[in-house]
Amino acid sequence: MNVTVLSGGRRSSPRPLHYYSGNDVPALIALNASFVGGDVSGTLWLIGDLPELGGEPRPLLKSSTGYYFTVAPLPEGVPFSVRFYEGGKAWGGVLRPLNLTLYGVGNRTVILTEKPPRILEGQKSSGERALFYALPVILTAVLALVIWKQKG
């Protein structure tokens, strides 16, 4: 999320504040190149519905074995979805959506699939978990801004 500071009637430029869902593990996220069909024009990018994968697009590398992959911190055992884009420019270029959504579950190795994982009864969805963790972050940021403003 973008955060700005208001002081003396002036607002700062927005700066991204990233938060994680908790219990993150370094994960290798991979997808078979056949899902995107043919050659991708430029770089393949993904954006997911977890804070760790949301916000800015994440580039994927293509292996010689026919897989695209990236490494990201993911909350272990939490289901998520990712959307794919293609484009040539890194961060800030125009990305073209591929109309492809794949699914996975946070683990040390994630092979993305076409079908969403089953969420067991009592298990929170990634959106519910993100909201649960985002609220304390937002409240902390607001408290910090109030204290910073009072100190001048």
N, CA, C and O atoms as a GROMACS GRO file, in nm:
protein
  608
    1MET      N    1   0.085  -0.116   0.000
    1MET     CA    2   0.000   0.000   0.000
    1MET      C    3   0.089   0.122   0.000
    1MET      O    4   0.200   0.119   0.053
    2ASN      N    5   0.042   0.231  -0.059
    2ASN     CA    6   0.117   0.355  -0.059
    2ASN      C    7   0.084   0.436   0.065
    2ASN      O    8  -0.032   0.445   0.105
    3VAL      N    9   0.187   0.495   0.126
    3VAL     CA   10   0.172   0.575   0.247
    3VAL      C   11   0.226   0.714   0.218
    3VAL      O   12   0.332   0.728   0.156
    4THR      N   13   0.153   0.817   0.262
    4THR     CA   14   0.201   0.955   0.251
    4THR      C   15   0.205   1.016   0.389
    4THR      O   16   0.135   0.971   0.480
    5VAL      N   17   0.287   1.119   0.405
    5VAL     CA   18   0.297   1.191   0.532
    5VAL      C   19   0.244   1.332   0.509
    5VAL      O   20   0.284   1.399   0.413
    6LEU      N   21   0.154   1.379   0.597
    6LEU     CA   22   0.100   1.513   0.590
    6LEU      C   23   0.159   1.593   0.705
    6LEU      O   24   0.140   1.558   0.821
    7SER      N   25   0.231   1.700   0.673
    7SER     CA   26   0.295   1.782   0.776
    7SER      C   27   0.297   1.927   0.729
    7SER      O   28   0.340   1.956   0.618
    8GLY      N   29   0.250   2.018   0.816
    8GLY     CA   30   0.250   2.159   0.781
    8GLY      C   31   0.170   2.189   0.656
    8GLY      O   32   0.204   2.280   0.580
    9GLY      N   33   0.063   2.114   0.633
    9GLY     CA   34  -0.020   2.136   0.517
    9GLY      C   35   0.035   2.080   0.386
    9GLY      O   36  -0.028   2.094   0.282
   10ARG      N   37   0.152   2.018   0.392
   10ARG     CA   38   0.213   1.959   0.272
   10ARG      C   39   0.212   1.807   0.282
   10ARG      O   40   0.234   1.750   0.388
   11ARG      N   41   0.187   1.745   0.168
   11ARG     CA   42   0.182   1.599   0.164
   11ARG      C   43   0.305   1.548   0.090
   11ARG      O   44   0.342   1.600  -0.016
   12SER      N   45   0.368   1.445   0.147
   12SER     CA   46   0.486   1.385   0.083
   12SER      C   47   0.444   1.304  -0.039
   12SER      O   48   0.326   1.277  -0.060
   13SER      N   49   0.542   1.265  -0.117
   13SER     CA   50   0.518   1.173  -0.227
   13SER      C   51   0.481   1.037  -0.169
   13SER      O   52   0.531   1.001  -0.062
   14PRO      N   53   0.395   0.962  -0.236
   14PRO     CA   54   0.360   0.829  -0.185
   14PRO      C   55   0.481   0.735  -0.188
   14PRO      O   56   0.558   0.735  -0.284
   15ARG      N   57   0.495   0.657  -0.085
   15ARG     CA   58   0.600   0.555  -0.077
   15ARG      C   59   0.532   0.422  -0.045
   15ARG      O   60   0.442   0.416   0.039
   16PRO      N   61   0.576   0.316  -0.112
   16PRO     CA   62   0.513   0.187  -0.086
   16PRO      C   63   0.550   0.132   0.052
   16PRO      O   64   0.665   0.137   0.093
   17LEU      N   65   0.450   0.080   0.120
   17LEU     CA   66   0.471   0.009   0.246
   17LEU      C   67   0.429  -0.134   0.221
   17LEU      O   68   0.312  -0.162   0.194
   18HIS      N   69   0.524  -0.225   0.228
   18HIS     CA   70   0.496  -0.366   0.202
   18HIS      C   71   0.482  -0.439   0.335
   18HIS      O   72   0.554  -0.411   0.430
   19TYR      N   73   0.391  -0.531   0.341
   19TYR     CA   74   0.373  -0.614   0.458
   19TYR      C   75   0.358  -0.758   0.412
   19TYR      O   76   0.318  -0.785   0.298
   20TYR      N   77   0.391  -0.848   0.500
   20TYR     CA   78   0.380  -0.989   0.467
   20TYR      C   79   0.271  -1.053   0.550
   20TYR      O   80   0.230  -0.998   0.653
   21SER      N   81   0.225  -1.168   0.506
   21SER     CA   82   0.116  -1.237   0.572
   21SER      C   83   0.158  -1.311   0.698
   21SER      O   84   0.074  -1.342   0.782
   22GLY      N   85   0.286  -1.339   0.714
   22GLY     CA   86   0.333  -1.408   0.832
   22GLY      C   87   0.374  -1.551   0.802
   22GLY      O   88   0.326  -1.611   0.706
   23ASN      N   89   0.465  -1.605   0.883
   23ASN     CA   90   0.515  -1.741   0.869
   23ASN      C   91   0.566  -1.769   0.727
   23ASN      O   92   0.541  -1.876   0.671
   24ASP      N   93   0.638  -1.672   0.671
   24ASP     CA   94   0.685  -1.686   0.534
   24ASP      C   95   0.802  -1.782   0.523
   24ASP      O   96   0.887  -1.790   0.612
   25VAL      N   97   0.804  -1.854   0.411
   25VAL     CA   98   0.916  -1.941   0.376
   25VAL      C   99   0.963  -1.900   0.237
   25VAL      O  100   0.881  -1.858   0.156
   26PRO      N  101   1.093  -1.912   0.207
   26PRO     CA  102   1.136  -1.884   0.070
   26PRO      C  103   1.082  -1.993  -0.022
   26PRO      O  104   1.104  -2.112   0.001
   27ALA      N  105   1.011  -1.952  -0.126
   27ALA     CA  106   0.944  -2.049  -0.213
   27ALA      C  107   0.990  -2.034  -0.357
   27ALA      O  108   1.002  -1.923  -0.408
   28LEU      N  109   1.014  -2.145  -0.421
   28LEU     CA  110   1.038  -2.150  -0.564
   28LEU      C  111   0.902  -2.169  -0.630
   28LEU      O  112   0.836  -2.271  -0.609
   29ILE      N  113   0.859  -2.070  -0.709
   29ILE     CA  114   0.730  -2.076  -0.776
   29ILE      C  115   0.758  -2.107  -0.923
   29ILE      O  116   0.832  -2.035  -0.990
   30ALA      N  117   0.699  -2.213  -0.973
   30ALA     CA  118   0.727  -2.256  -1.110
   30ALA      C  119   0.597  -2.285  -1.185
   30ALA      O  120   0.498  -2.327  -1.126
   31LEU      N  121   0.601  -2.261  -1.317
   31LEU     CA  122   0.490  -2.298  -1.400
   31LEU      C  123   0.543  -2.352  -1.531
   31LEU      O  124   0.643  -2.303  -1.585
   32ASN      N  125   0.475  -2.453  -1.581
   32ASN     CA  126   0.512  -2.514  -1.708
   32ASN      C  127   0.486  -2.413  -1.819
   32ASN      O  128   0.378  -2.353  -1.823
   33ALA      N  129   0.582  -2.393  -1.909
   33ALA     CA  130   0.570  -2.296  -2.017
   33ALA      C  131   0.451  -2.325  -2.108
   33ALA      O  132   0.404  -2.236  -2.179
   34SER      N  133   0.401  -2.448  -2.108
   34SER     CA  134   0.286  -2.481  -2.193
   34SER      C  135   0.161  -2.404  -2.153
   34SER      O  136   0.072  -2.385  -2.235
   35PHE      N  137   0.153  -2.358  -2.027
   35PHE     CA  138   0.037  -2.280  -1.984
   35PHE      C  139   0.026  -2.148  -2.059
   35PHE      O  140  -0.085  -2.102  -2.086
   36VAL      N  141   0.139  -2.087  -2.094
   36VAL     CA  142   0.135  -1.959  -2.163
   36VAL      C  143   0.135  -1.975  -2.314
   36VAL      O  144   0.112  -1.878  -2.386
   37GLY      N  145   0.160  -2.096  -2.362
   37GLY     CA  146   0.152  -2.126  -2.504
   37GLY      C  147   0.247  -2.045  -2.591
   37GLY      O  148   0.243  -1.922  -2.588
   38GLY      N  149   0.330  -2.111  -2.665
   38GLY     CA  150   0.421  -2.042  -2.756
   38GLY      C  151   0.522  -1.955  -2.682
   38GLY      O  152   0.539  -1.967  -2.561
   39ASP      N  153   0.586  -1.870  -2.756
   39ASP     CA  154   0.685  -1.782  -2.696
   39ASP      C  155   0.619  -1.655  -2.644
   39ASP      O  156   0.530  -1.599  -2.708
   40VAL      N  157   0.662  -1.613  -2.528
   40VAL     CA  158   0.615  -1.489  -2.469
   40VAL      C  159   0.694  -1.376  -2.530
   40VAL      O  160   0.817  -1.383  -2.541
   41SER      N  161   0.625  -1.271  -2.568
   41SER     CA  162   0.691  -1.152  -2.624
   41SER      C  163   0.745  -1.069  -2.508
   41SER      O  164   0.668  -1.003  -2.438
   42GLY      N  165   0.876  -1.070  -2.489
   42GLY     CA  166   0.936  -0.998  -2.376
   42GLY      C  167   0.944  -1.086  -2.254
   42GLY      O  168   0.970  -1.206  -2.264
   43THR      N  169   0.922  -1.027  -2.139
   43THR     CA  170   0.935  -1.096  -2.011
   43THR      C  171   0.797  -1.139  -1.961
   43THR      O  172   0.698  -1.069  -1.984
   44LEU      N  173   0.790  -1.252  -1.894
   44LEU     CA  174   0.667  -1.298  -1.830
   44LEU      C  175   0.665  -1.245  -1.687
   44LEU      O  176   0.764  -1.256  -1.615
   45TRP      N  177   0.553  -1.187  -1.646
   45TRP     CA  178   0.538  -1.126  -1.514
   45TRP      C  179   0.418  -1.188  -1.443
   45TRP      O  180   0.326  -1.236  -1.508
   46LEU      N  181   0.420  -1.187  -1.310
   46LEU     CA  182   0.303  -1.230  -1.234
   46LEU      C  183   0.271  -1.130  -1.124
   46LEU      O  184   0.359  -1.060  -1.073
   47ILE      N  185   0.143  -1.126  -1.089
   47ILE     CA  186   0.093  -1.050  -0.974
   47ILE      C  187  -0.004  -1.142  -0.903
   47ILE      O  188  -0.092  -1.201  -0.966
   48GLY      N  189   0.011  -1.156  -0.770
   48GLY     CA  190  -0.074  -1.247  -0.695
   48GLY      C  191  -0.166  -1.178  -0.598
   48GLY      O  192  -0.160  -1.056  -0.580
   49ASP      N  193  -0.251  -1.259  -0.535
   49ASP     CA  194  -0.349  -1.204  -0.441
   49ASP      C  195  -0.300  -1.205  -0.296
   49ASP      O  196  -0.376  -1.172  -0.206
   50LEU      N  197  -0.173  -1.242  -0.273
   50LEU     CA  198  -0.112  -1.231  -0.140
   50LEU      C  199  -0.028  -1.104  -0.136
   50LEU      O  200   0.023  -1.062  -0.240
   51PRO      N  201  -0.011  -1.042  -0.021
   51PRO     CA  202   0.074  -0.923  -0.013
   51PRO      C  203   0.215  -0.947  -0.067
   51PRO      O  204   0.276  -0.857  -0.125
   52GLU      N  205   0.267  -1.067  -0.047
   52GLU     CA  206   0.402  -1.100  -0.093
   52GLU      C  207   0.413  -1.098  -0.245
   52GLU      O  208   0.522  -1.079  -0.299
   53LEU      N  209   0.303  -1.118  -0.314
   53LEU     CA  210   0.302  -1.125  -0.460
   53LEU      C  211   0.223  -1.012  -0.523
   53LEU      O  212   0.213  -1.005  -0.646
   54GLY      N  213   0.167  -0.924  -0.443
   54GLY     CA  214   0.084  -0.816  -0.495
   54GLY      C  215   0.164  -0.688  -0.514
   54GLY      O  216   0.285  -0.684  -0.493
   55GLY      N  217   0.094  -0.588  -0.554
   55GLY     CA  218   0.158  -0.458  -0.573
   55GLY      C  219   0.232  -0.451  -0.704
   55GLY      O  220   0.172  -0.427  -0.809
   56GLU      N  221   0.362  -0.471  -0.699
   56GLU     CA  222   0.444  -0.460  -0.819
   56GLU      C  223   0.455  -0.596  -0.888
   56GLU      O  224   0.463  -0.699  -0.822
   57PRO      N  225   0.454  -0.595  -1.022
   57PRO     CA  226   0.470  -0.722  -1.094
   57PRO      C  227   0.607  -0.785  -1.064
   57PRO      O  228   0.706  -0.714  -1.043
   58ARG      N  229   0.610  -0.916  -1.061
   58ARG     CA  230   0.733  -0.991  -1.035
   58ARG      C  231   0.772  -1.064  -1.163
   58ARG      O  232   0.692  -1.140  -1.218
   59PRO      N  233   0.897  -1.043  -1.212
   59PRO     CA  234   0.939  -1.110  -1.336
   59PRO      C  235   0.970  -1.258  -1.311
   59PRO      O  236   1.011  -1.297  -1.202
   60LEU      N  237   0.950  -1.338  -1.414
   60LEU     CA  238   0.985  -1.479  -1.410
   60LEU      C  239   1.098  -1.505  -1.508
   60LEU      O  240   1.107  -1.443  -1.614
   61LEU      N  241   1.184  -1.598  -1.472
   61LEU     CA  242   1.292  -1.641  -1.559
   61LEU      C  243   1.248  -1.770  -1.628
   61LEU      O  244   1.167  -1.845  -1.574
   62LYS      N  245   1.302  -1.795  -1.748
   62LYS     CA  246   1.267  -1.919  -1.818
   62LYS      C  247   1.387  -2.013  -1.812
   62LYS      O  248   1.499  -1.976  -1.847
   63SER      N  249   1.361  -2.136  -1.768
   63SER     CA  250   1.467  -2.236  -1.758
   63SER      C  251   1.480  -2.311  -1.890
   63SER      O  252   1.393  -2.304  -1.976
   64SER      N  253   1.589  -2.383  -1.903
   64SER     CA  254   1.610  -2.465  -2.024
   64SER      C  255   1.521  -2.589  -2.023
   64SER      O  256   1.513  -2.660  -2.123
   65THR      N  257   1.455  -2.617  -1.910
   65THR     CA  258   1.370  -2.736  -1.899
   65THR      C  259   1.224  -2.708  -1.931
   65THR      O  260   1.140  -2.796  -1.917
   66GLY      N  261   1.192  -2.584  -1.975
   66GLY     CA  262   1.054  -2.553  -2.014
   66GLY      C  263   0.968  -2.501  -1.901
   66GLY      O  264   0.845  -2.510  -1.908
   67TYR      N  265   1.028  -2.446  -1.797
   67TYR     CA  266   0.953  -2.388  -1.687
   67TYR      C  267   0.990  -2.242  -1.671
   67TYR      O  268   1.105  -2.203  -1.694
   68TYR      N  269   0.892  -2.162  -1.631
   68TYR     CA  270   0.917  -2.026  -1.584
   68TYR      C  271   0.922  -2.033  -1.433
   68TYR      O  272   0.852  -2.114  -1.373
   69PHE      N  273   1.005  -1.949  -1.370
   69PHE     CA  274   1.014  -1.957  -1.225
   69PHE      C  275   1.057  -1.823  -1.164
   69PHE      O  276   1.112  -1.736  -1.232
   70THR      N  277   1.029  -1.810  -1.036
   70THR     CA  278   1.076  -1.699  -0.954
   70THR      C  279   1.084  -1.750  -0.810
   70THR      O  280   1.032  -1.857  -0.779
   71VAL      N  281   1.149  -1.674  -0.724
   71VAL     CA  282   1.157  -1.706  -0.582
   71VAL      C  283   1.093  -1.591  -0.506
   71VAL      O  284   1.121  -1.474  -0.533
   72ALA      N  285   1.006  -1.624  -0.411
   72ALA     CA  286   0.937  -1.522  -0.333
   72ALA      C  287   0.909  -1.576  -0.194
   72ALA      O  288   0.898  -1.697  -0.176
   73PRO      N  289   0.897  -1.487  -0.094
   73PRO     CA  290   0.854  -1.533   0.038
   73PRO      C  291   0.704  -1.559   0.035
   73PRO      O  292   0.627  -1.475  -0.013
   74LEU      N  293   0.662  -1.673   0.085
   74LEU     CA  294   0.520  -1.706   0.090
   74LEU      C  295   0.482  -1.759   0.226
   74LEU      O  296   0.563  -1.828   0.290
   75PRO      N  297   0.361  -1.729   0.273
   75PRO     CA  298   0.315  -1.789   0.399
   75PRO      C  299   0.286  -1.937   0.377
   75PRO      O  300   0.211  -1.974   0.287
   76GLU      N  301   0.346  -2.019   0.459
   76GLU     CA  302   0.336  -2.164   0.440
   76GLU      C  303   0.193  -2.212   0.458
   76GLU      O  304   0.125  -2.178   0.555
   77GLY      N  305   0.148  -2.293   0.360
   77GLY     CA  306   0.017  -2.356   0.366
   77GLY      C  307  -0.099  -2.268   0.324
   77GLY      O  308  -0.214  -2.310   0.334
   78VAL      N  309  -0.073  -2.145   0.278
   78VAL     CA  310  -0.182  -2.054   0.241
   78VAL      C  311  -0.206  -2.060   0.090
   78VAL      O  312  -0.113  -2.041   0.012
   79PRO      N  313  -0.331  -2.086   0.048
   79PRO     CA  314  -0.362  -2.089  -0.094
   79PRO      C  315  -0.358  -1.948  -0.153
   79PRO      O  316  -0.385  -1.850  -0.084
   80PHE      N  317  -0.322  -1.938  -0.281
   80PHE     CA  318  -0.315  -1.809  -0.348
   80PHE      C  319  -0.339  -1.828  -0.497
   80PHE      O  320  -0.336  -1.939  -0.550
   81SER      N  321  -0.363  -1.716  -0.564
   81SER     CA  322  -0.375  -1.718  -0.710
   81SER      C  323  -0.283  -1.611  -0.768
   81SER      O  324  -0.250  -1.514  -0.701
   82VAL      N  325  -0.242  -1.630  -0.893
   82VAL     CA  326  -0.157  -1.534  -0.964
   82VAL      C  327  -0.211  -1.512  -1.104
   82VAL      O  328  -0.263  -1.604  -1.168
   83ARG      N  329  -0.198  -1.388  -1.151
   83ARG     CA  330  -0.234  -1.351  -1.288
   83ARG      C  331  -0.105  -1.322  -1.364
   83ARG      O  332  -0.006  -1.281  -1.304
   84PHE      N  333  -0.107  -1.345  -1.494
   84PHE     CA  334   0.015  -1.332  -1.573
   84PHE      C  335   0.004  -1.222  -1.678
   84PHE      O  336  -0.104  -1.193  -1.732
   85TYR      N  337   0.120  -1.161  -1.705
   85TYR     CA  338   0.131  -1.051  -1.799
   85TYR      C  339   0.260  -1.071  -1.879
   85TYR      O  340   0.350  -1.142  -1.836
   86GLU      N  341   0.267  -1.006  -1.996
   86GLU     CA  342   0.391  -1.007  -2.071
   86GLU      C  343   0.426  -0.864  -2.109
   86GLU      O  344   0.338  -0.779  -2.127
   87GLY      N  345   0.555  -0.839  -2.120
   87GLY     CA  346   0.601  -0.706  -2.158
   87GLY      C  347   0.752  -0.704  -2.158
   87GLY      O  348   0.817  -0.788  -2.097
   88GLY      N  349   0.808  -0.607  -2.226
   88GLY     CA  350   0.952  -0.601  -2.242
   88GLY      C  351   1.023  -0.514  -2.141
   88GLY      O  352   1.139  -0.538  -2.109
   89LYS      N  353   0.955  -0.413  -2.089
   89LYS     CA  354   1.021  -0.318  -2.000
   89LYS      C  355   1.006  -0.363  -1.855
   89LYS      O  356   0.900  -0.408  -1.812
   90ALA      N  357   1.116  -0.350  -1.782
   90ALA     CA  358   1.113  -0.386  -1.640
   90ALA      C  359   1.049  -0.273  -1.560
   90ALA      O  360   1.081  -0.156  -1.581
   91TRP      N  361   0.961  -0.306  -1.471
   91TRP     CA  362   0.901  -0.216  -1.374
   91TRP      C  363   0.873  -0.078  -1.430
   91TRP      O  364   0.962   0.008  -1.433
   92GLY      N  365   0.755  -0.056  -1.474
   92GLY     CA  366   0.717   0.073  -1.526
   92GLY      C  367   0.677   0.068  -1.672
   92GLY      O  368   0.617   0.163  -1.723
   93GLY      N  369   0.709  -0.040  -1.740
   93GLY     CA  370   0.669  -0.054  -1.879
   93GLY      C  371   0.524  -0.097  -1.889
   93GLY      O  372   0.461  -0.128  -1.788
   94VAL      N  373   0.473  -0.100  -2.009
   94VAL     CA  374   0.336  -0.143  -2.031
   94VAL      C  375   0.332  -0.294  -2.036
   94VAL      O  376   0.406  -0.357  -2.112
   95LEU      N  377   0.247  -0.353  -1.955
   95LEU     CA  378   0.232  -0.498  -1.951
   95LEU      C  379   0.098  -0.536  -2.013
   95LEU      O  380  -0.003  -0.469  -1.991
   96ARG      N  381   0.099  -0.644  -2.090
   96ARG     CA  382  -0.022  -0.694  -2.155
   96ARG      C  383  -0.072  -0.815  -2.077
   96ARG      O  384   0.002  -0.912  -2.060
   97PRO      N  385  -0.199  -0.812  -2.029
   97PRO     CA  386  -0.252  -0.928  -1.957
   97PRO      C  387  -0.265  -1.048  -2.050
   97PRO      O  388  -0.303  -1.036  -2.166
   98LEU      N  389  -0.233  -1.165  -1.995
   98LEU     CA  390  -0.244  -1.289  -2.073
   98LEU      C  391  -0.375  -1.363  -2.045
   98LEU      O  392  -0.397  -1.471  -2.100
   99ASN      N  393  -0.462  -1.306  -1.961
   99ASN     CA  394  -0.590  -1.370  -1.927
   99ASN      C  395  -0.568  -1.512  -1.878
   99ASN      O  396  -0.639  -1.604  -1.917
  100LEU      N  397  -0.469  -1.528  -1.792
  100LEU     CA  398  -0.435  -1.658  -1.735
  100LEU      C  399  -0.421  -1.642  -1.584
  100LEU      O  400  -0.342  -1.559  -1.537
  101THR      N  401  -0.496  -1.720  -1.510
  101THR     CA  402  -0.486  -1.724  -1.364
  101THR      C  403  -0.453  -1.866  -1.324
  101THR      O  404  -0.519  -1.961  -1.365
  102LEU      N  405  -0.349  -1.881  -1.242
  102LEU     CA  406  -0.311  -2.012  -1.190
  102LEU      C  407  -0.310  -2.007  -1.038
  102LEU      O  408  -0.318  -1.900  -0.979
  103TYR      N  409  -0.298  -2.125  -0.975
  103TYR     CA  410  -0.315  -2.136  -0.830
  103TYR      C  411  -0.204  -2.218  -0.768
  103TYR      O  412  -0.141  -2.301  -0.833
  104GLY      N  413  -0.180  -2.191  -0.640
  104GLY     CA  414  -0.082  -2.267  -0.565
  104GLY      C  415  -0.108  -2.255  -0.417
  104GLY      O  416  -0.200  -2.186  -0.374
  105VAL      N  417  -0.026  -2.322  -0.339
  105VAL     CA  418  -0.031  -2.316  -0.193
  105VAL      C  419   0.112  -2.290  -0.146
  105VAL      O  420   0.205  -2.357  -0.189
  106GLY      N  421   0.128  -2.192  -0.057
  106GLY     CA  422   0.261  -2.156  -0.007
  106GLY      C  423   0.336  -2.276   0.048
  106GLY      O  424   0.287  -2.345   0.137
  107ASN      N  425   0.453  -2.299  -0.006
  107ASN     CA  426   0.539  -2.410   0.033
  107ASN      C  427   0.677  -2.378  -0.021
  107ASN      O  428   0.693  -2.277  -0.090
  108ARG      N  429   0.776  -2.458   0.009
  108ARG     CA  430   0.912  -2.430  -0.040
  108ARG      C  431   0.924  -2.447  -0.191
  108ARG      O  432   1.007  -2.382  -0.254
  109THR      N  433   0.842  -2.533  -0.249
  109THR     CA  434   0.835  -2.547  -0.394
  109THR      C  435   0.688  -2.545  -0.433
  109THR      O  436   0.609  -2.625  -0.383
  110VAL      N  437   0.650  -2.454  -0.523
  110VAL     CA  438   0.511  -2.441  -0.566
  110VAL      C  439   0.506  -2.460  -0.717
  110VAL      O  440   0.566  -2.383  -0.792
  111ILE      N  441   0.435  -2.561  -0.761
  111ILE     CA  442   0.408  -2.580  -0.902
  111ILE      C  443   0.266  -2.530  -0.924
  111ILE      O  444   0.171  -2.587  -0.871
  112LEU      N  445   0.251  -2.423  -1.001
  112LEU     CA  446   0.120  -2.362  -1.021
  112LEU      C  447   0.033  -2.453  -1.108
  112LEU      O  448   0.081  -2.519  -1.200
  113THR      N  449  -0.097  -2.455  -1.076
  113THR     CA  450  -0.192  -2.540  -1.146
  113THR      C  451  -0.314  -2.459  -1.191
  113THR      O  452  -0.334  -2.345  -1.149
  114GLU      N  453  -0.396  -2.521  -1.276
  114GLU     CA  454  -0.516  -2.453  -1.328
  114GLU      C  455  -0.630  -2.452  -1.228
  114GLU      O  456  -0.716  -2.363  -1.232
  115LYS      N  457  -0.633  -2.548  -1.138
  115LYS     CA  458  -0.745  -2.560  -1.045
  115LYS      C  459  -0.706  -2.502  -0.909
  115LYS      O  460  -0.596  -2.527  -0.859
  116PRO      N  461  -0.797  -2.423  -0.849
  116PRO     CA  462  -0.768  -2.371  -0.715
  116PRO      C  463  -0.760  -2.484  -0.614
  116PRO      O  464  -0.833  -2.583  -0.625
  117PRO      N  465  -0.671  -2.471  -0.515
  117PRO     CA  466  -0.665  -2.574  -0.411
  117PRO      C  467  -0.791  -2.568  -0.325
  117PRO      O  468  -0.855  -2.464  -0.312
  118ARG      N  469  -0.824  -2.680  -0.268
  118ARG     CA  470  -0.938  -2.685  -0.176
  118ARG      C  471  -0.899  -2.617  -0.046
  118ARG      O  472  -0.790  -2.639   0.006
  119ILE      N  473  -0.989  -2.535   0.006
  119ILE     CA  474  -0.968  -2.472   0.136
  119ILE      C  475  -1.046  -2.554   0.237
  119ILE      O  476  -1.168  -2.568   0.227
  120LEU      N  477  -0.975  -2.609   0.334
  120LEU     CA  478  -1.040  -2.692   0.435
  120LEU      C  479  -1.126  -2.606   0.526
  120LEU      O  480  -1.100  -2.487   0.544
  121GLU      N  481  -1.229  -2.667   0.583
  121GLU     CA  482  -1.317  -2.595   0.672
  121GLU      C  483  -1.237  -2.534   0.787
  121GLU      O  484  -1.154  -2.601   0.849
  122GLY      N  485  -1.262  -2.407   0.814
  122GLY     CA  486  -1.191  -2.338   0.922
  122GLY      C  487  -1.062  -2.272   0.875
  122GLY      O  488  -1.005  -2.191   0.949
  123GLN      N  489  -1.015  -2.303   0.755
  123GLN     CA  490  -0.893  -2.241   0.702
  123GLN      C  491  -0.932  -2.111   0.634
  123GLN      O  492  -1.027  -2.108   0.555
  124LYS      N  493  -0.860  -2.004   0.664
  124LYS     CA  494  -0.892  -1.874   0.607
  124LYS      C  495  -0.838  -1.864   0.466
  124LYS      O  496  -0.734  -1.920   0.434
  125SER      N  497  -0.912  -1.791   0.382
  125SER     CA  498  -0.864  -1.764   0.246
  125SER      C  499  -0.751  -1.663   0.254
  125SER      O  500  -0.734  -1.596   0.356
  126SER      N  501  -0.674  -1.650   0.145
  126SER     CA  502  -0.562  -1.556   0.144
  126SER      C  503  -0.609  -1.414   0.163
  126SER      O  504  -0.540  -1.335   0.227
  127GLY      N  505  -0.727  -1.377   0.109
  127GLY     CA  506  -0.779  -1.242   0.126
  127GLY      C  507  -0.813  -1.213   0.272
  127GLY      O  508  -0.784  -1.104   0.322
  128GLU      N  509  -0.875  -1.310   0.341
  128GLU     CA  510  -0.907  -1.292   0.482
  128GLU      C  511  -0.780  -1.280   0.565
  128GLU      O  512  -0.773  -1.197   0.656
  129ARG      N  513  -0.679  -1.362   0.534
  129ARG     CA  514  -0.553  -1.356   0.608
  129ARG      C  515  -0.483  -1.222   0.584
  129ARG      O  516  -0.428  -1.164   0.677
  130ALA      N  517  -0.486  -1.174   0.460
  130ALA     CA  518  -0.421  -1.047   0.428
  130ALA      C  519  -0.486  -0.934   0.506
  130ALA      O  520  -0.416  -0.848   0.561
  131LEU      N  521  -0.619  -0.933   0.513
  131LEU     CA  522  -0.689  -0.830   0.588
  131LEU      C  523  -0.654  -0.839   0.737
  131LEU      O  524  -0.634  -0.738   0.803
  132PHE      N  525  -0.648  -0.961   0.788
  132PHE     CA  526  -0.614  -0.982   0.929
  132PHE      C  527  -0.477  -0.922   0.963
  132PHE      O  528  -0.461  -0.861   1.068
  133TYR      N  529  -0.379  -0.939   0.873
  133TYR     CA  530  -0.245  -0.887   0.897
  133TYR      C  531  -0.230  -0.741   0.856
  133TYR      O  532  -0.144  -0.671   0.909
  134ALA      N  533  -0.312  -0.694   0.763
  134ALA     CA  534  -0.299  -0.556   0.715
  134ALA      C  535  -0.348  -0.456   0.820
  134ALA      O  536  -0.292  -0.348   0.833
  135LEU      N  537  -0.451  -0.491   0.895
  135LEU     CA  538  -0.508  -0.399   0.992
  135LEU      C  539  -0.406  -0.351   1.095
  135LEU      O  540  -0.396  -0.230   1.116
  136PRO      N  541  -0.328  -0.439   1.160
  136PRO     CA  542  -0.228  -0.390   1.254
  136PRO      C  543  -0.121  -0.302   1.187
  136PRO      O  544  -0.073  -0.206   1.247
  137VAL      N  545  -0.085  -0.334   1.064
  137VAL     CA  546   0.015  -0.254   0.992
  137VAL      C  547  -0.039  -0.113   0.968
  137VAL      O  548   0.033  -0.015   0.988
  138ILE      N  549  -0.164  -0.104   0.924
  138ILE     CA  550  -0.225   0.027   0.897
  138ILE      C  551  -0.235   0.107   1.026
  138ILE      O  552  -0.203   0.226   1.029
  139LEU      N  553  -0.280   0.043   1.133
  139LEU     CA  554  -0.293   0.113   1.260
  139LEU      C  555  -0.157   0.161   1.312
  139LEU      O  556  -0.146   0.271   1.366
  140THR      N  557  -0.054   0.079   1.296
  140THR     CA  558   0.081   0.118   1.337
  140THR      C  559   0.130   0.237   1.255
  140THR      O  560   0.191   0.329   1.309
  141ALA      N  561   0.104   0.235   1.124
  141ALA     CA  562   0.146   0.346   1.038
  141ALA      C  563   0.076   0.475   1.076
  141ALA      O  564   0.138   0.581   1.081
  142VAL      N  565  -0.055   0.468   1.104
  142VAL     CA  566  -0.130   0.587   1.146
  142VAL      C  567  -0.076   0.639   1.278
  142VAL      O  568  -0.057   0.760   1.293
  143LEU      N  569  -0.052   0.550   1.374
  143LEU     CA  570   0.003   0.591   1.504
  143LEU      C  571   0.139   0.658   1.486
  143LEU      O  572   0.167   0.760   1.549
  144ALA      N  573   0.224   0.601   1.403
  144ALA     CA  574   0.356   0.660   1.378
  144ALA      C  575   0.344   0.798   1.316
  144ALA      O  576   0.419   0.889   1.351
  145LEU      N  577   0.249   0.815   1.224
  145LEU     CA  578   0.230   0.946   1.161
  145LEU      C  579   0.181   1.048   1.261
  145LEU      O  580   0.225   1.164   1.258
  146VAL      N  581   0.089   1.009   1.352
  146VAL     CA  582   0.039   1.100   1.454
  146VAL      C  583   0.151   1.143   1.547
  146VAL      O  584   0.166   1.261   1.577
  147ILE      N  585   0.231   1.047   1.592
  147ILE     CA  586   0.344   1.080   1.680
  147ILE      C  587   0.444   1.170   1.608
  147ILE      O  588   0.493   1.267   1.665
  148TRP      N  589   0.473   1.136   1.483
  148TRP     CA  590   0.570   1.216   1.405
  148TRP      C  591   0.519   1.358   1.386
  148TRP      O  592   0.596   1.453   1.394
  149LYS      N  593   0.388   1.372   1.361
  149LYS     CA  594   0.329   1.505   1.341
  149LYS      C  595   0.333   1.585   1.470
  149LYS      O  596   0.360   1.705   1.467
  150GLN      N  597   0.306   1.521   1.585
  150GLN     CA  598   0.308   1.591   1.714
  150GLN      C  599   0.449   1.638   1.751
  150GLN      O  600   0.464   1.742   1.816
  151LYS      N  601   0.549   1.564   1.711
  151LYS     CA  602   0.687   1.603   1.743
  151LYS      C  603   0.738   1.709   1.646
  151LYS      O  604   0.845   1.766   1.666
  152GLY      N  605   0.661   1.735   1.540
  152GLY     CA  606   0.696   1.841   1.445
  152GLY      C  607   0.795   1.795   1.346
  152GLY      O  608   0.836   1.872   1.259
   0.00000   0.00000   0.00000
